[in-house]
Amino acid sequence: MTREQQAPELPGARGAVQADALPFRVSVLAAARTVARAAALTAALLGALSLTGWIAGVEALKSVLPGDPVAMKANTAVAVLALGISLGLVATGPGRARSVAARSAAALAALIGVLTLLEYMTGAHLGIDELLFTDDSTGTATAAETPGRMAPNTAAALTLGALAALCAAVPRVPAWVSQIPGLAVAALGMLRLYGAAYAVPELERFGAYTGMALHTALALVLLGTAAFLVRPDEGPAGLLTNAGTTGTLGRWLFATAAVVPPLLGWAVLAGEDAGVFGERLGTALLVCGHVAVFTAVVFTALAVGRRIEVAHARAEWQVRQNALLQAFMDHTPAVVFIKDLDGRYLAVNTRFEETTGLSRDRTLGRRDRDVLPPVLARQVRAADRAVLAAGTPVQREETLALPGGPRDLLTSLFPLNDGDGTPYALCGVVTDVTERAAAQREVQRSHRRFRALLESAPDATLITDGRGVIVMANAQVEPLFGRAPGDLVGTGVVDLVPGPHRRRHGALLDAYLSLRDPKPTVTDRDLYGLRGDGGEFPVEVSVSSLRTEEEALVFLTVRDITERRRAEAERAERYEQHRHIAYTLQHSLMGEPPRLPYLPSAHRYLASVQDPGVGGDWFDVIPLDGRRTGVVIGDVMGRGLEAAAVMGQLRAASHALARTGTTPGRLMTGLDAFVADLADQLVTCAYLVIDQEAGEVSLCSAGHLPVIVLPPTGPPAGCPRRSACRWASTTPAAAGCRSRR
């Protein structure tokens, strides 16, 4: 059994593993950024060389191979140069000036690519193809080729590359938004390179259009690589640069997929061209080669995955063991700790935290001198060295000056050894065996603290036994009752109550104590206290109890509420005055509907009992010409004087409009316009015109309760549904109805 299997993994080991992986992760990210920067600058160099060839008229700089009919166009060279500069600036690092320059260069490349794609899609000539230089290299061009115009796949790749560069220059944009277009750019360039390597012209151009130059394809591969790696710690690139096993496996798989299939394809084509084997045998060999390679990759991945599973299972087992060990330590009433050979704390339990007053996070990884007082730290370290030197467990009693004070402790120290018997850690168990006198001292201190708390209470506080006899009182009882606290001890609490009220007060206290589980309560109804001079005063009493096996204690907090009662009486008087004024105002605003001899009516108005009674409800009976009568019922939302004031305005306005003989719909329209001029007001209203001569009722309702029709026979029903009613919309918030009896 190995040391790792014998000894549980102690806290801090996982952090050490992560710390070891951190330098490798940093180096991988640095290498990725270096590759991105080098690829971008190389692509920019290719664009600059081609642009120099156009400026100087050197054909060798326009094409890679002598006599190659496909050259890098001038616009392509400018766009490649701009994209290389943009991605190179982004790969260099953050900076406001660099970011602005990178975006500007990417925008230039995007403009060139998008305009060229528009030319291909629309067939238009925007004049950008020979804007810089005249292209004389297309003397034998086909009808689909245009002098100076880059290939359509080049334009698409440059547009995607510009999008990737723009997104990479904005940190808030997710990395995959730039990395995926970067992979697409590299793929378009690789297609052209595969076409050249395998002598497949169909991969070099699309139909009769201009083909992609060979060094343009190389530049696109470099630009795509730079766009993918410019932010290597995020997105898909972050999966490859991961410092763990999965990152390593991903890098090997990516390299295998990028290198092996092209080499196998080239080897098969070379054999076919040399006549070693035919096309069918070549295809079979290509398939067999891929199967063999990827079978090896699969088994390699399986082996790595198996190691990961085993390591994960071992880590889970160690975590469970650590959890069990920590749970055991935390439930041990003694102080338990584990240190390494240098005296650093590897594990402590909850009792250790309580004793030292330091949290686990502030203790782990620190030495005794960082956790304990200097003198105590030297004593503890000397004891640890003695145990490690002896190699045997040691148990002793000692008095140590801990942060909580001197304590008598029983300490057990023993080394933790591996399979070879070599110590790798030290464990200690410390039990507090201080004499029980300390508990009595703590009781006395608690009593003093309780007494100080009692005296600090702002109100008079009395403590009685279960019979109502005072056993303790604070100093605040003297200014309230005129008697010293010492004089009250041993007397009944009812002695502090005026004679006529003692029987009731005693009954209340007895009823409270008779409850099975009395809760703290506060009462001030008809409770009075008695001063030393014989005067009585109203009081508020807070009552709570504490019951033990030996006795029951009652805590009474008494407060003089004379001023509160006076203030309450004054408020009640002012409230009644305000309510009377408000009701009078409401009645004057609403008025009294007239009594008409030809139309008997009855009404009743009940004011709210939850407020002064002022509101926005109103009704009115308005005599019109002949035997026609108008009835208005309305409600202004809200309560108070503001609603009543709006109600008064609306009542006057509705009365005036009704006197003009207008129809209900027009009256409601006029009121709607009036309400629209009032800020933040919501009003509902219904207006009925009763024509006794014609035997009909016309009405219009704006959001009000529905009108109920009671026919001579049959049950009551809503007007618009149970009779032949015609509805007509008058305003957005109102509708009218006319029904004949």
C-alpha positions in Angstrom: 0.0 0.0 0.0 1.4 3.4 -1.0 1.6 6.4 1.1 -1.2 8.1 -0.8 -3.5 5.1 -0.1 -2.6 5.0 3.6 -2.9 8.7 4.5 -5.9 10.8 3.7 -5.3 13.7 1.4 -5.1 16.7 3.7 -6.5 20.2 3.0 -4.3 22.2 0.7 -3.1 19.3 -1.5 -5.7 20.1 -4.2 -4.6 23.7 -4.2 -1.0 22.6 -4.6 -2.0 20.6 -7.7 -3.8 23.6 -9.1 -0.8 25.7 -8.4 1.5 23.3 -10.3 -0.8 23.4 -13.3 -1.0 27.2 -13.3 2.5 27.8 -14.8 1.8 25.3 -17.6 -1.5 27.0 -18.3 0.2 30.4 -18.4 2.9 29.1 -20.8 0.3 27.6 -23.1 -1.7 30.8 -23.3 1.5 32.8 -23.9 2.5 30.5 -26.7 -0.9 30.7 -28.2 -0.8 34.5 -28.2 2.7 34.4 -29.7 1.4 32.2 -32.5 -1.6 34.4 -33.1 0.6 37.5 -33.3 3.2 35.9 -35.6 0.5 34.5 -37.9 -1.2 37.9 -38.1 2.1 39.8 -38.8 3.1 37.1 -41.4 -0.2 37.6 -43.2 0.3 41.3 -43.1 3.8 40.9 -44.6 2.3 38.8 -47.5 -0.2 41.6 -48.1 2.5 44.2 -48.0 4.8 42.3 -50.4 2.0 41.9 -52.9 1.0 45.6 -52.6 4.7 46.5 -53.1 4.6 44.4 -56.3 1.6 46.4 -57.6 3.2 49.7 -56.7 6.6 48.8 -58.2 5.2 46.7 -61.1 7.1 43.6 -60.0 5.1 40.6 -61.1 7.2 38.2 -59.0 5.7 39.8 -55.9 2.2 39.5 -57.1 2.4 35.7 -57.6 4.1 32.9 -55.6 5.1 30.8 -58.6 6.7 32.2 -61.7 4.2 32.3 -64.5 1.2 31.7 -62.2 -1.7 33.3 -63.9 -3.5 34.0 -60.6 -2.0 36.9 -58.7 -3.1 38.6 -55.4 -5.3 41.5 -56.5 -4.5 45.0 -55.2 -7.7 45.2 -53.1 -6.9 41.8 -51.7 -3.4 42.9 -50.7 -4.9 46.0 -48.9 -7.5 43.9 -47.1 -5.0 41.2 -46.0 -2.6 43.9 -44.8 -5.4 45.6 -42.8 -6.6 42.4 -41.3 -3.0 41.3 -40.3 -2.4 44.7 -38.6 -5.8 44.5 -36.9 -5.3 41.0 -35.5 -1.7 41.7 -34.6 -2.8 44.7 -32.5 -5.5 42.7 -30.7 -3.0 39.9 -30.0 -0.5 42.5 -28.6 -2.8 43.3 -25.6 -5.4 45.7 -24.4 -5.1 49.4 -25.0 -7.4 52.1 -26.1 -5.3 53.4 -29.0 -4.6 49.8 -30.2 -8.2 48.9 -30.0 -9.3 51.9 -32.1 -6.6 51.2 -34.7 -7.5 47.5 -34.8 -11.2 48.2 -35.3 -10.4 50.8 -38.0 -8.2 48.4 -39.9 -10.8 45.6 -39.7 -13.5 48.0 -40.9 -11.5 48.8 -44.0 -11.1 45.1 -44.8 -14.8 44.5 -44.2 -15.7 47.4 -46.6 -13.6 45.9 -49.4 -15.0 42.4 -48.9 -18.6 43.5 -48.6 -18.5 45.8 -51.7 -16.9 43.0 -53.8 -19.6 40.5 -52.7 -22.2 43.1 -53.7 -20.6 43.3 -57.1 -20.8 39.6 -57.6 -24.4 39.3 -56.3 -25.8 42.3 -58.2 -23.6 42.2 -61.3 -22.9 45.9 -60.8 -19.5 47.6 -61.2 -18.9 49.8 -58.2 -15.5 51.0 -59.5 -13.5 49.6 -56.6 -11.7 46.8 -58.5 -9.2 49.1 -60.3 -9.5 52.0 -57.9 -5.8 51.8 -56.9 -4.1 50.1 -59.9 -5.0 49.0 -63.4 -5.0 45.2 -63.8 -3.3 44.1 -67.1 -2.9 40.5 -66.0 -6.3 39.4 -67.3 -5.8 39.7 -71.0 -7.0 36.1 -71.5 -9.7 36.4 -68.9 -13.0 34.7 -69.4 -16.3 36.6 -69.7 -17.0 36.1 -66.0 -13.7 37.6 -64.8 -13.4 41.3 -64.2 -10.0 43.1 -64.2 -8.8 43.8 -60.7 -11.6 42.0 -59.0 -10.7 39.4 -56.3 -12.2 35.9 -56.3 -15.6 35.5 -54.7 -14.3 33.0 -52.1 -11.6 35.5 -51.3 -14.2 38.3 -50.8 -16.2 36.0 -48.5 -13.1 35.0 -46.5 -12.0 38.6 -46.1 -15.6 39.6 -44.9 -15.6 36.8 -42.3 -12.1 37.7 -41.3 -13.0 41.3 -40.8 -16.0 40.2 -38.7 -13.8 38.0 -36.6 -11.3 40.9 -36.1 -14.0 43.4 -35.1 -15.5 40.9 -32.5 -12.1 40.0 -31.1 -11.3 43.7 -30.5 -14.4 44.1 -28.3 -13.8 42.3 -24.9 -17.5 42.2 -24.1 -18.3 40.1 -27.2 -18.0 36.3 -26.5 -14.8 34.8 -27.9 -16.6 32.2 -30.0 -18.2 34.9 -32.1 -14.7 35.7 -33.5 -13.2 32.2 -33.3 -15.8 30.4 -35.4 -15.5 32.9 -38.3 -11.7 32.6 -38.0 -12.0 28.8 -38.5 -14.2 29.4 -41.5 -11.5 31.8 -43.0 -8.8 29.2 -42.4 -11.0 26.5 -44.0 -11.5 28.7 -47.2 -7.7 29.1 -47.4 -7.1 25.4 -46.9 -9.4 24.5 -49.7 -7.3 26.5 -52.1 -4.1 24.9 -50.7 -5.6 21.5 -51.0 -6.5 22.2 -54.6 -2.9 23.2 -55.4 -1.5 20.2 -53.5 -3.8 17.7 -55.1 -4.0 19.4 -58.5 -7.7 19.9 -58.3 -8.6 23.1 -60.2 -12.2 23.0 -58.9 -10.9 23.9 -55.4 -9.0 26.9 -56.8 -11.9 28.8 -58.4 -15.7 28.8 -58.6 -16.7 28.2 -62.2 -15.5 30.8 -64.6 -14.8 33.4 -61.9 -11.4 34.7 -60.9 -9.4 32.1 -58.9 -7.7 32.6 -55.5 -4.0 33.3 -55.5 -1.9 30.7 -53.7 -0.3 33.2 -51.3 -3.7 34.7 -50.7 -4.8 31.2 -49.5 -1.8 31.1 -47.2 -2.5 34.5 -45.9 -6.2 33.5 -45.2 -5.0 30.4 -43.2 -2.7 32.6 -41.2 -5.4 35.2 -40.6 -7.9 32.4 -39.5 -5.3 31.0 -37.1 -4.7 34.4 -35.6 -8.4 35.1 -35.2 -8.9 31.7 -33.5 -5.9 32.1 -31.1 -6.1 35.9 -30.4 -8.2 35.2 -27.2 -6.8 31.7 -26.3 -8.3 31.5 -22.8 -11.9 31.8 -23.9 -14.4 29.9 -26.2 -13.4 26.9 -28.3 -9.7 28.0 -28.1 -9.9 27.8 -24.3 -10.8 24.1 -24.7 -7.5 23.5 -26.5 -5.4 25.5 -24.2 -6.7 23.9 -21.0 -3.9 22.7 -18.8 -5.7 19.5 -17.8 -5.8 16.1 -19.5 -8.7 17.0 -21.7 -6.8 20.0 -23.1 -3.8 17.8 -23.9 -6.0 15.2 -25.6 -7.8 17.9 -27.5 -4.5 19.3 -28.9 -3.3 15.9 -30.0 -6.7 15.2 -31.7 -6.7 18.5 -33.4 -3.2 18.1 -34.7 -4.0 14.6 -35.9 -7.1 15.7 -37.7 -5.2 18.6 -39.3 -2.1 16.7 -40.5 -2.9 13.0 -41.0 -5.9 13.1 -43.5 -4.1 15.6 -45.9 -0.9 13.5 -45.8 -2.8 10.3 -46.5 -4.7 11.9 -49.3 -1.5 13.3 -50.9 0.2 9.9 -50.6 -2.7 8.1 -52.3 -2.9 10.7 -55.1 0.9 10.4 -55.6 0.6 6.6 -55.9 -2.2 6.9 -58.4 -0.3 9.5 -60.5 2.8 7.2 -60.5 0.7 4.3 -61.6 1.5 2.2 -58.5 -2.2 1.4 -58.1 -5.5 2.4 -59.6 -8.2 4.8 -58.4 -10.3 2.2 -56.6 -7.4 0.7 -54.8 -6.2 4.2 -53.9 -9.6 5.0 -52.4 -9.5 1.7 -50.4 -6.1 2.5 -49.1 -7.2 6.0 -48.1 -10.1 4.6 -46.2 -7.9 2.0 -44.5 -5.4 4.6 -43.6 -8.1 6.8 -42.0 -9.5 3.8 -40.1 -6.1 2.8 -38.8 -5.2 6.3 -37.7 -8.5 7.1 -36.1 -8.6 3.7 -34.4 -5.3 4.5 -32.8 -6.6 7.9 -31.8 -9.8 6.3 -30.3 -7.8 3.9 -28.2 -5.5 6.6 -27.1 -8.5 8.7 -26.1 -9.9 5.7 -24.3 -6.7 5.1 -22.4 -6.6 8.8 -21.4 -10.3 8.7 -20.4 -9.7 5.6 -18.3 -6.9 7.3 -16.5 -9.1 10.3 -15.9 -11.9 8.0 -14.6 -9.5 6.2 -12.2 -8.1 9.5 -11.0 -11.6 10.9 -10.6 -12.7 7.8 -8.6 -9.6 8.0 -6.4 -10.2 11.7 -5.9 -13.9 11.0 -4.9 -12.7 8.3 -2.5 -10.2 10.7 -0.9 -12.9 13.5 -0.7 -15.2 11.1 1.1 -12.5 10.0 3.4 -11.6 13.7 4.1 -15.3 14.4 4.7 -15.6 11.5 7.2 -12.4 12.6 8.9 -13.5 16.2 9.2 -17.0 15.2 10.4 -15.4 13.0 13.1 -13.1 15.8 14.1 -16.0 18.4 14.2 -18.1 16.2 16.4 -15.3 15.6 18.9 -15.7 17.9 22.0 -11.9 18.2 22.3 -9.6 20.4 20.2 -8.2 18.4 17.3 -5.6 19.5 14.8 -3.2 18.1 12.2 0.1 19.7 11.2 2.8 19.0 8.7 6.4 18.5 9.7 7.1 22.2 9.3 4.3 23.1 11.8 1.7 24.3 9.2 -1.9 23.5 10.1 -3.4 21.0 7.6 -6.7 20.4 9.4 -8.6 21.7 12.5 -12.0 21.0 13.9 -14.8 23.3 15.0 -13.7 23.2 18.6 -10.3 24.5 17.6 -12.0 27.5 15.9 -14.0 28.2 19.0 -11.1 28.0 21.3 -8.7 30.1 19.4 -11.3 32.5 18.0 -9.9 32.0 14.5 -11.8 30.7 11.5 -10.6 27.6 9.6 -9.7 29.7 6.5 -7.4 31.9 8.7 -5.7 28.9 10.2 -5.0 26.4 7.5 -1.6 26.7 5.9 -0.3 28.9 8.8 2.3 28.1 11.5 1.8 28.3 15.2 3.5 31.7 15.4 0.9 33.0 12.9 -2.1 31.7 14.9 -1.1 31.6 18.6 0.5 34.2 20.9 4.3 34.3 20.7 5.0 32.6 24.1 2.4 29.9 23.6 3.5 29.4 20.0 7.1 28.7 21.2 5.9 26.2 23.8 3.7 24.3 21.3 6.5 24.2 18.7 8.9 22.8 21.2 6.5 20.1 22.2 5.9 19.2 18.6 9.6 18.8 18.0 10.0 16.6 21.0 7.2 14.2 19.8 8.7 14.0 16.3 12.1 13.3 17.7 10.8 10.6 20.0 8.5 9.1 17.4 6.1 8.0 20.0 2.8 9.4 21.3 3.0 11.8 24.3 0.2 12.7 26.8 0.6 15.4 29.4 -1.4 18.0 31.5 -0.4 21.6 31.2 -1.7 25.1 31.8 -1.6 27.2 28.7 -2.4 30.9 28.2 -4.9 30.7 25.4 -6.6 33.7 23.8 -9.6 33.0 26.0 -7.5 33.0 29.2 -5.4 30.4 31.1 -6.8 26.9 30.8 -5.8 23.5 32.3 -5.5 21.1 29.3 -4.9 17.5 28.7 -2.8 17.2 25.5 -2.2 14.1 23.4 0.3 14.4 20.6 1.2 11.5 18.2 2.9 11.4 14.8 1.2 10.1 11.6 3.5 7.7 9.8 3.4 6.3 6.3 3.9 2.6 5.3 7.6 2.9 5.9 7.2 4.2 9.4 8.3 7.7 8.4 6.3 10.5 10.0 4.6 12.9 7.5 2.3 14.8 9.9 1.5 15.4 13.6 -1.9 15.1 15.2 -2.9 16.6 18.5 -6.0 16.2 20.7 -6.5 18.8 23.4 -9.2 18.3 26.1 -10.2 21.1 28.5 -10.0 19.8 32.1 -10.3 23.1 33.9 -11.8 22.7 37.4 -15.5 23.2 37.7 -15.0 26.4 39.7 -14.7 28.2 36.4 -18.4 27.4 35.8 -19.3 29.0 39.1 -17.3 32.1 38.2 -19.1 32.2 34.9 -22.4 32.1 36.7 -21.4 35.0 38.9 -20.3 37.0 35.8 -23.5 36.2 34.2 -25.4 37.4 37.2 -23.5 40.7 37.1 -24.1 41.1 33.4 -27.8 40.4 34.0 -27.9 43.0 36.8 -26.2 45.6 34.5 -28.7 44.8 31.8 -31.6 45.2 34.2 -30.3 48.6 35.4 -29.7 49.8 31.8 -33.4 49.3 30.9 -35.1 52.7 30.3 -38.4 51.7 32.1 -39.1 50.5 35.6 -38.6 46.7 35.7 -40.0 44.4 38.4 -39.3 40.7 38.8 -41.7 38.7 40.9 -42.1 35.1 41.9 -45.2 33.0 41.0 -47.2 34.6 43.9 -46.6 38.2 42.8 -44.0 39.0 45.4 -41.2 41.3 44.1 -37.8 39.7 44.2 -35.8 42.3 42.2 -36.3 45.8 40.9 -34.1 48.3 39.0 -33.4 51.9 39.8 -36.0 53.3 37.5 -38.9 52.3 39.9 -37.9 55.1 42.3 -38.7 58.1 40.0 -41.9 56.3 38.8 -43.4 55.0 42.0 -41.4 57.2 44.5 -40.1 54.1 46.4 -36.5 52.8 46.5 -35.9 49.4 44.8 -34.7 47.9 48.1 -37.9 48.8 49.8 -40.0 47.0 47.2 -38.2 43.6 47.5 -40.5 41.3 49.5 -43.7 43.3 49.0 -46.6 42.3 46.7 -46.7 43.9 43.2 -50.4 44.8 43.8 -49.2 47.3 46.5 -48.1 49.5 43.6 -51.7 49.6 42.3 -54.4 52.1 43.6 -56.8 50.4 46.0 -59.9 50.4 43.7 -58.0 48.6 40.9 -56.0 46.1 42.9 -58.5 43.3 42.6 -58.7 43.6 38.8 -54.9 43.9 38.5 -54.4 40.8 40.6 -56.9 38.8 38.6 -55.1 39.7 35.4 -51.8 38.6 36.8 -53.3 35.3 38.1 -55.0 34.7 34.7 -51.7 35.2 32.9 -49.8 32.8 35.2 -52.5 30.2 34.9 -51.8 29.9 31.1 -50.0 26.7 30.1 -47.5 28.5 27.9 -47.8 32.2 28.6 -46.4 34.5 25.8 -44.9 37.9 26.3 -47.7 40.5 26.1 -48.2 44.3 26.4 -51.4 45.9 27.7 -52.5 49.4 28.7 -56.3 49.2 29.1 -57.5 50.5 32.4 -54.1 49.9 34.2 -53.0 52.3 36.8 -50.0 52.8 39.1 -49.8 54.3 42.6 -47.2 57.0 43.5 -45.6 57.3 46.9 -47.7 60.5 47.5 -50.9 58.6 46.9 -51.5 59.9 43.3 -52.4 57.4 40.5 -51.4 57.5 36.9 -52.2 55.4 33.8 -49.5 52.8 32.9 -48.5 50.4 30.1 -47.3 47.0 31.4 -45.2 44.5 29.4 -45.4 41.0 31.0 -43.2 37.9 30.3 -42.4 34.8 32.3 -39.5 32.4 32.9 -40.4 29.0 34.3 -37.9 26.5 35.6 -38.3 23.3 37.6 -37.8 25.1 40.8 -39.8 28.3 40.3 -41.6 30.7 38.0 -40.4 34.3 37.5 -42.5 37.1 36.1 -40.9 40.2 34.4 -43.0 43.3 34.5 -41.9 46.5 32.6 -44.0 49.5 33.7 -44.2 52.8 31.7 -46.1 56.0 32.6 -48.4 56.8 29.7 -50.0 60.0 31.1 -48.7 62.1 28.3 -49.8 59.5 25.7 -53.4 59.5 27.0 -53.5 63.3 26.9 -52.2 63.3 23.3 -54.6 60.6 22.3 -57.5 62.6 23.7 -56.4 65.7 21.9 -56.1 63.7 18.6 -59.5 62.2 19.0 -61.0 65.7 19.5 -59.2 67.1 16.5 -60.3 64.1 14.4 -63.9 64.5 15.3 -63.7 68.2 14.4 -62.1 67.4 11.0 -64.6 64.7 10.3 -67.5 67.1 11.0 -66.0 69.7 8.7 -65.3 67.2 6.0 -68.8 65.7 6.1 -70.3 69.2 5.9 -68.1 70.0 2.9 -69.2 66.7 1.2 -72.9 67.4 1.8 -72.5 71.0 0.5 -70.7 69.9 -2.6 -73.1 67.1 -3.4 -76.3 69.1 -2.7 -79.8 67.7 -2.3 -81.5 66.4 -5.4 -84.9 68.1 -6.0 -88.1 66.3 -5.4 -90.3 66.2 -8.6 -94.0 65.7 -8.3 -94.2 63.7 -11.6 -91.3 61.4 -10.7 -91.1 60.1 -7.2 -87.5 59.2 -6.1 -85.6 58.1 -3.1 -81.9 58.2 -2.3 -79.5 57.3 0.5 -75.9 58.3 1.0 -73.7 56.5 3.5 -70.3 58.0 4.3 -67.3 55.7 4.8 -66.4 54.9 8.4 -62.7 54.2 7.6 -61.9 57.9 6.9 -63.4 61.3 7.4 -66.2 60.4 5.0 -65.1 62.7 2.2 -65.1 61.1 -1.2 -65.9 61.5 -4.9 -69.3 59.7 -5.1 -72.2 61.8 -6.2 -75.7 61.5 -7.7 -78.2 64.1 -9.0 -81.7 64.4 -10.3 -82.0 67.1 -13.0 -85.5 68.2 -14.2 -85.4 68.8 -18.0 -88.0 70.1 -20.4 -91.5 68.5 -20.4 -91.6 65.4 -18.4 -88.0 64.5 -19.1 -85.7 63.9 -16.1 -82.0 63.3 -16.0 -80.3 61.1 -13.4 -76.5 61.3 -12.9 -74.5 58.8 -10.8 -70.7 59.2 -10.7 -67.6 58.2 -8.8 -64.2 60.0 -8.7 -61.6 57.4 -7.7 -59.8 58.1 -4.4 -60.8 59.6 -1.1 -60.3 62.9 0.6 -60.8 66.5 -0.2 -59.2 66.3 -3.6 -61.7 63.7 -4.8 -64.5 65.7 -3.3 -63.4 68.9 -5.1 -63.2 67.1 -8.4 -66.7 65.6 -7.7 -68.0 69.1 -7.1 -66.7 70.3 -10.5 -68.0 67.3 -12.3 -71.5 67.6 -10.7 -71.7 71.3 -11.7 -70.5 70.4 -15.2 -72.9 67.5 -15.7 -75.8 69.6 -14.3 -75.0 72.5 -16.8 -74.6 70.1 -19.7 -77.8 68.3 -18.9 -79.8 71.6 -18.8 -78.9 72.2 -22.4 -81.0 69.1 -23.4 -78.0 67.3 -24.8 -78.1 63.5 -25.3 -76.5 61.1 -22.7 -73.8 60.3 -25.2 -72.8 63.9 -25.9 -73.0 64.7 -22.1 -70.6 61.8 -21.4 -68.3 63.0 -24.2 -68.3 66.5 -22.7 -67.5 65.1 -19.2 -64.8 63.0 -20.7 -63.1 66.0 -22.3 -63.4 67.8 -18.9 -61.8 64.9 -17.0 -59.0 64.7 -19.6 -57.9 68.2 -18.5 -57.5 67.0 -14.9 -54.2 65.3 -14.1 -54.2 61.7 -12.9 -58.0 61.4 -12.4 -60.1 58.4 -13.0 -63.9 58.9 -13.0 -66.8 56.5 -13.8 -70.2 57.9 -14.5 -73.7 56.9 -15.8 -76.3 59.3 -17.1 -80.0 58.4 -17.7 -82.7 60.5 -19.3 -86.2 59.3 -18.3 -88.9 60.4 -20.8 -92.2 59.7 -19.2 -94.2 60.9 -22.1 -92.4 58.8 -24.7 -92.1 55.9 -22.3 -88.4 55.3 -22.8 -85.1 55.7 -21.0 -81.8 56.7 -22.7 -78.6 56.1 -20.9 -74.9 56.3 -21.3 -72.3 54.7 -19.0 -68.6 55.3 -18.8 -67.0 52.5 -16.8 -69.8 52.6 -14.2 -71.6 49.7 -12.7 -74.2 48.2 -15.2 -77.7 49.5 -15.1 -80.3 46.9 -14.1 -83.7 46.8 -15.8 -86.7 45.7 -13.8 -89.5 44.9 -16.3 -93.2 44.7 -15.2 -92.9 40.9 -15.6 -89.9 38.7 -15.4 -86.7 38.8 -13.4 -84.4 41.9 -13.4 -81.5 41.8 -15.9 -78.8 44.0 -17.4 -80.2 46.5 -19.8 -78.2 45.7 -22.9 -78.7 41.9 -22.8 -82.3 41.2 -21.8 -84.0 43.8 -23.9 -83.8 45.0 -27.5 -81.0 47.5 -26.9 -78.9 49.2 -29.4 -75.3 50.0 -28.2 -73.4 52.9 -29.8 -69.9 53.8 -28.9 -69.6 57.5 -28.1 -66.1 57.9 -26.5 -63.3 55.5 -25.9 -64.5 55.0 -22.4 -68.3 55.4 -22.8 -71.2 53.5 -24.5 -74.9 54.4 -24.8 -78.0 52.3 -24.6 -81.7 53.0 -25.4 -84.4 50.6 -24.4 -88.2 51.0 -24.7 -90.5 49.8 -21.9 
